[in-house]
Amino acid sequence: MSENTQENFAEMLEAFENEQKRTKIRNGKIISMDEGTVFVDIGEKVEGVLPRREIEENGELKYEVGSDIPVVITRRRTSAGNAVLSHKSAVNETKKKEFLEKYNVGDKVEVTITELNKGGFVAKNEDGVEFFIPKSESALKLNEDNVGKKIEAKIIEIKKNGVVISRKQLLNEIRKEREEFTNSIKDEIVKATVKNLKKDGVVIDVNGWSGFVPKDEVSYKKTSHFKLLNKGDEVEVKLLDADKMLFSIKATQIDPWDEVKESGIANKDVLEVTVTNLREYGAFVDIGNGVEGFLHISEISWNSNAKIEDLLNIGDVIEVEVTEIDLENKRLRVSRKSQLPKPAEEFAKKYNEDDIVEGKVVNLTDIGGFIEVDDVVCFLPNRFVSWTKGEKAKDILNIGDVFNFKIISIDSENNKIILSKKDAEDSPYVAFSKQYQLGDTIKGVVKNIADFGVFVSFDNGVEALIRKNDLEKDISEYKVSDEVEGHIVELDAENKRVKLSQK
């Protein structure tokens, strides 16, 4: 310590001592007490008094009349002529003396900052002994936010009535020791003990030093570190960052991707894997050495409407085909459905195109509906939903509805089956031909007017044409939505053609 530094400490300590000055400890005897005051004989001409609360603990008296009690005089005379005493100050002075007899310069202490002081902080240990921390030795900002803070510090000066401590020196020593330690284990594998498991990683003890293993550095497996480790486990680690005391468990293990490289696994290879995790969007599978591949939900089953929990369970052992392997970026994607029979192939063994089948609506989208026939999901495009132009599956169907459908096509290779609802039903024109015949008179509503005639529509979706020459009035007298009547002069259900005449 330099001469100037010693002088500065001496000045600050002197100020500290003046603030904390106490008289010597005296032995007194309690001679009486009332509700709030204790009267003590201190061997002088006047009696001493102290607050009764100073000899109470949890509402119980620690002394009684006649008991000997250590005290210090805090004020010589009151208006009543008594000396003001303090028992607590005497106890604290005793503890201070015991501390000063036990500790030396260079020893470490644990204290709590209690207040700001001129040029630094005042702190106390658990026994109530007070210490002074110069601002330059605190490594803290001199503000009230640090009051109540528990710290460790090193004793740098001891006087009769005061102790100066330095947090800064202790931190520097710890930093130097830690640097020596981290240099000694650089690039080495060392043993550590798991002290705690946190959301973002693992707290470890390495030869008495606290370290941290980020969760991504625990294992090559994509498994929660909470499932892999327990408090008290002994692990091997390597230092990653000396300043932050970051370690890695994974760095001590063989990278399983090195085994994958050596194995020569390639696209189209079929592997036996174990399901390790399930998500809404797919599953993760272990190929056997800790390397996990991703199995997208669309590659699990040919049934695109099935839920993942209905298809797989954690721990299932399944066969998959490698669809993508990227050794550089350590990425593996696999497919299970490629190893399963295509539903369309099985469907084709039982049904043919143009067959009529019964199916249940299991899903509806903007482009059509999905229909389940014998546990096989088929597609119903909007254009095959209804004879009415513009109607969509989601507008007229409900999930769970059961209808007859006509098989339009079966594509076994691409596992695609197209159904039609409207082709499994009579067209409006066929139904019309069964209800009406040539010569019948019928009423309709004008839907459109063209140069060559008027188009009339009926409630069942059938449209008929009244040519200009077959109108009873001039075409200019007709308006859209007018109700008109005519008799059927042509009815061709197959070609969807109906003509009327008003003459």
Secondary structure, 3 states (H helix, E strand, C coil): CCHHHHHHHHHHHHHHHHHCCCCCCEEEEEEEECCCEEEEECCCCCCEEEEHHHHEECCEECCCCCCEEEEEEEECCCCCCCEEEEHHHHHHHHHHHHHHHHCCCCCEEEEEEEEEECCEEEEECCCCCEEEEEHHHCCCCCCHHHCCCEEEEEEEEEECCEEEEEHHHHHHHHHHHHHHHHHHHCCCEEEEEEEEEECCEEEEEECCEEEEEEHHHCCCCCCCHHHHCCCCCEEEEEEEECCCCEEECHHHCCCHHHHHHHHCCCCCCEEEEEEEEEECCEEEEECCCCCEEEEEHHHCCCCCCCCHHHHCCCCCEEEEEEEEEECCCCEEEEECHHHCCCHHHHHHHHCCCCCEEEEEEEEECCCEEEEEECCEEEEEEHHHCCCCCCCCHHHHCCCCCEEEEEEEEEECCCCEEEEECHHHCCCHHHHHHHHCCCCCEEEEEEEEEECCEEEEECCCCCEEEEEHHHCCCCHHHCCCCCEEEEEEEEEECCCCEEEEECC
